[in-house]
């Protein structure tokens, strides 16, 4: 089973709440009213493969390497 790092932080945008981001999966981030809700939403996004409109279909990126688009 592959494990991914998840970064959860507070967001003042969108009436507050938490954001969960998975740096190794570009475009995989989710919002929630609590840290747990944001994490569950990110997990569901990963499981269903749903992506926000305009995101790229890119596989996992190794840690320490960022994808830069110009």
MODELLER restraints for C-alpha pairs under 7 A, 6 or more apart:
rsr = mdl.restraints
at = mdl.atoms
rsr.add(forms.Gaussian(group=physical.xy_distance, feature=features.Distance(at['CA:4:A'], at['CA:22:A']), mean=6.88, stdev=0.5))
rsr.add(forms.Gaussian(group=physical.xy_distance, feature=features.Distance(at['CA:4:A'], at['CA:24:A']), mean=6.95, stdev=0.5))
rsr.add(forms.Gaussian(group=physical.xy_distance, feature=features.Distance(at['CA:5:A'], at['CA:22:A']), mean=6.02, stdev=0.5))
rsr.add(forms.Gaussian(group=physical.xy_distance, feature=features.Distance(at['CA:6:A'], at['CA:20:A']), mean=6.34, stdev=0.5))
rsr.add(forms.Gaussian(group=physical.xy_distance, feature=features.Distance(at['CA:6:A'], at['CA:21:A']), mean=5.58, stdev=0.5))
rsr.add(forms.Gaussian(group=physical.xy_distance, feature=features.Distance(at['CA:6:A'], at['CA:22:A']), mean=4.75, stdev=0.5))
rsr.add(forms.Gaussian(group=physical.xy_distance, feature=features.Distance(at['CA:7:A'], at['CA:20:A']), mean=5.55, stdev=0.5))
rsr.add(forms.Gaussian(group=physical.xy_distance, feature=features.Distance(at['CA:7:A'], at['CA:21:A']), mean=5.18, stdev=0.5))
rsr.add(forms.Gaussian(group=physical.xy_distance, feature=features.Distance(at['CA:7:A'], at['CA:22:A']), mean=6.42, stdev=0.5))
rsr.add(forms.Gaussian(group=physical.xy_distance, feature=features.Distance(at['CA:8:A'], at['CA:18:A']), mean=6.63, stdev=0.5))
rsr.add(forms.Gaussian(group=physical.xy_distance, feature=features.Distance(at['CA:8:A'], at['CA:19:A']), mean=5.47, stdev=0.5))
rsr.add(forms.Gaussian(group=physical.xy_distance, feature=features.Distance(at['CA:8:A'], at['CA:20:A']), mean=4.34, stdev=0.5))
rsr.add(forms.Gaussian(group=physical.xy_distance, feature=features.Distance(at['CA:8:A'], at['CA:21:A']), mean=6.42, stdev=0.5))
rsr.add(forms.Gaussian(group=physical.xy_distance, feature=features.Distance(at['CA:8:A'], at['CA:35:A']), mean=6.69, stdev=0.5))
rsr.add(forms.Gaussian(group=physical.xy_distance, feature=features.Distance(at['CA:9:A'], at['CA:18:A']), mean=5.52, stdev=0.5))
rsr.add(forms.Gaussian(group=physical.xy_distance, feature=features.Distance(at['CA:9:A'], at['CA:19:A']), mean=5.42, stdev=0.5))
rsr.add(forms.Gaussian(group=physical.xy_distance, feature=features.Distance(at['CA:9:A'], at['CA:20:A']), mean=6.69, stdev=0.5))
rsr.add(forms.Gaussian(group=physical.xy_distance, feature=features.Distance(at['CA:10:A'], at['CA:17:A']), mean=5.90, stdev=0.5))
rsr.add(forms.Gaussian(group=physical.xy_distance, feature=features.Distance(at['CA:10:A'], at['CA:18:A']), mean=4.45, stdev=0.5))
rsr.add(forms.Gaussian(group=physical.xy_distance, feature=features.Distance(at['CA:10:A'], at['CA:19:A']), mean=6.26, stdev=0.5))
rsr.add(forms.Gaussian(group=physical.xy_distance, feature=features.Distance(at['CA:11:A'], at['CA:17:A']), mean=5.61, stdev=0.5))
rsr.add(forms.Gaussian(group=physical.xy_distance, feature=features.Distance(at['CA:11:A'], at['CA:18:A']), mean=5.55, stdev=0.5))
rsr.add(forms.Gaussian(group=physical.xy_distance, feature=features.Distance(at['CA:11:A'], at['CA:19:A']), mean=6.47, stdev=0.5))
rsr.add(forms.Gaussian(group=physical.xy_distance, feature=features.Distance(at['CA:17:A'], at['CA:31:A']), mean=6.99, stdev=0.5))
rsr.add(forms.Gaussian(group=physical.xy_distance, feature=features.Distance(at['CA:17:A'], at['CA:32:A']), mean=5.73, stdev=0.5))
rsr.add(forms.Gaussian(group=physical.xy_distance, feature=features.Distance(at['CA:17:A'], at['CA:33:A']), mean=4.38, stdev=0.5))
rsr.add(forms.Gaussian(group=physical.xy_distance, feature=features.Distance(at['CA:17:A'], at['CA:34:A']), mean=5.88, stdev=0.5))
rsr.add(forms.Gaussian(group=physical.xy_distance, feature=features.Distance(at['CA:18:A'], at['CA:31:A']), mean=5.74, stdev=0.5))
rsr.add(forms.Gaussian(group=physical.xy_distance, feature=features.Distance(at['CA:18:A'], at['CA:32:A']), mean=5.34, stdev=0.5))
rsr.add(forms.Gaussian(group=physical.xy_distance, feature=features.Distance(at['CA:18:A'], at['CA:33:A']), mean=6.01, stdev=0.5))
rsr.add(forms.Gaussian(group=physical.xy_distance, feature=features.Distance(at['CA:18:A'], at['CA:34:A']), mean=5.64, stdev=0.5))
rsr.add(forms.Gaussian(group=physical.xy_distance, feature=features.Distance(at['CA:18:A'], at['CA:35:A']), mean=5.43, stdev=0.5))
rsr.add(forms.Gaussian(group=physical.xy_distance, feature=features.Distance(at['CA:18:A'], at['CA:38:A']), mean=5.97, stdev=0.5))
rsr.add(forms.Gaussian(group=physical.xy_distance, feature=features.Distance(at['CA:19:A'], at['CA:29:A']), mean=6.88, stdev=0.5))
rsr.add(forms.Gaussian(group=physical.xy_distance, feature=features.Distance(at['CA:19:A'], at['CA:30:A']), mean=5.60, stdev=0.5))
rsr.add(forms.Gaussian(group=physical.xy_distance, feature=features.Distance(at['CA:19:A'], at['CA:31:A']), mean=4.52, stdev=0.5))
rsr.add(forms.Gaussian(group=physical.xy_distance, feature=features.Distance(at['CA:19:A'], at['CA:32:A']), mean=6.42, stdev=0.5))
rsr.add(forms.Gaussian(group=physical.xy_distance, feature=features.Distance(at['CA:19:A'], at['CA:38:A']), mean=5.68, stdev=0.5))
rsr.add(forms.Gaussian(group=physical.xy_distance, feature=features.Distance(at['CA:20:A'], at['CA:29:A']), mean=5.41, stdev=0.5))
rsr.add(forms.Gaussian(group=physical.xy_distance, feature=features.Distance(at['CA:20:A'], at['CA:30:A']), mean=5.31, stdev=0.5))
rsr.add(forms.Gaussian(group=physical.xy_distance, feature=features.Distance(at['CA:20:A'], at['CA:31:A']), mean=6.46, stdev=0.5))
rsr.add(forms.Gaussian(group=physical.xy_distance, feature=features.Distance(at['CA:20:A'], at['CA:38:A']), mean=5.41, stdev=0.5))
rsr.add(forms.Gaussian(group=physical.xy_distance, feature=features.Distance(at['CA:20:A'], at['CA:39:A']), mean=5.66, stdev=0.5))
rsr.add(forms.Gaussian(group=physical.xy_distance, feature=features.Distance(at['CA:20:A'], at['CA:42:A']), mean=6.38, stdev=0.5))
rsr.add(forms.Gaussian(group=physical.xy_distance, feature=features.Distance(at['CA:21:A'], at['CA:28:A']), mean=6.06, stdev=0.5))
rsr.add(forms.Gaussian(group=physical.xy_distance, feature=features.Distance(at['CA:21:A'], at['CA:29:A']), mean=4.20, stdev=0.5))
rsr.add(forms.Gaussian(group=physical.xy_distance, feature=features.Distance(at['CA:21:A'], at['CA:30:A']), mean=6.64, stdev=0.5))
rsr.add(forms.Gaussian(group=physical.xy_distance, feature=features.Distance(at['CA:22:A'], at['CA:28:A']), mean=5.66, stdev=0.5))
rsr.add(forms.Gaussian(group=physical.xy_distance, feature=features.Distance(at['CA:22:A'], at['CA:29:A']), mean=6.25, stdev=0.5))
rsr.add(forms.Gaussian(group=physical.xy_distance, feature=features.Distance(at['CA:24:A'], at['CA:60:A']), mean=5.21, stdev=0.5))
rsr.add(forms.Gaussian(group=physical.xy_distance, feature=features.Distance(at['CA:24:A'], at['CA:61:A']), mean=4.70, stdev=0.5))
rsr.add(forms.Gaussian(group=physical.xy_distance, feature=features.Distance(at['CA:24:A'], at['CA:62:A']), mean=6.20, stdev=0.5))
rsr.add(forms.Gaussian(group=physical.xy_distance, feature=features.Distance(at['CA:24:A'], at['CA:63:A']), mean=6.35, stdev=0.5))
rsr.add(forms.Gaussian(group=physical.xy_distance, feature=features.Distance(at['CA:25:A'], at['CA:59:A']), mean=6.65, stdev=0.5))
rsr.add(forms.Gaussian(group=physical.xy_distance, feature=features.Distance(at['CA:25:A'], at['CA:60:A']), mean=4.97, stdev=0.5))
rsr.add(forms.Gaussian(group=physical.xy_distance, feature=features.Distance(at['CA:25:A'], at['CA:61:A']), mean=6.33, stdev=0.5))
rsr.add(forms.Gaussian(group=physical.xy_distance, feature=features.Distance(at['CA:26:A'], at['CA:58:A']), mean=6.90, stdev=0.5))
rsr.add(forms.Gaussian(group=physical.xy_distance, feature=features.Distance(at['CA:27:A'], at['CA:51:A']), mean=6.94, stdev=0.5))
rsr.add(forms.Gaussian(group=physical.xy_distance, feature=features.Distance(at['CA:27:A'], at['CA:55:A']), mean=6.15, stdev=0.5))
rsr.add(forms.Gaussian(group=physical.xy_distance, feature=features.Distance(at['CA:28:A'], at['CA:42:A']), mean=6.76, stdev=0.5))
rsr.add(forms.Gaussian(group=physical.xy_distance, feature=features.Distance(at['CA:29:A'], at['CA:42:A']), mean=5.89, stdev=0.5))
rsr.add(forms.Gaussian(group=physical.xy_distance, feature=features.Distance(at['CA:30:A'], at['CA:38:A']), mean=5.68, stdev=0.5))
rsr.add(forms.Gaussian(group=physical.xy_distance, feature=features.Distance(at['CA:30:A'], at['CA:41:A']), mean=5.78, stdev=0.5))
rsr.add(forms.Gaussian(group=physical.xy_distance, feature=features.Distance(at['CA:30:A'], at['CA:42:A']), mean=5.02, stdev=0.5))
rsr.add(forms.Gaussian(group=physical.xy_distance, feature=features.Distance(at['CA:31:A'], at['CA:38:A']), mean=4.86, stdev=0.5))
rsr.add(forms.Gaussian(group=physical.xy_distance, feature=features.Distance(at['CA:32:A'], at['CA:38:A']), mean=3.95, stdev=0.5))
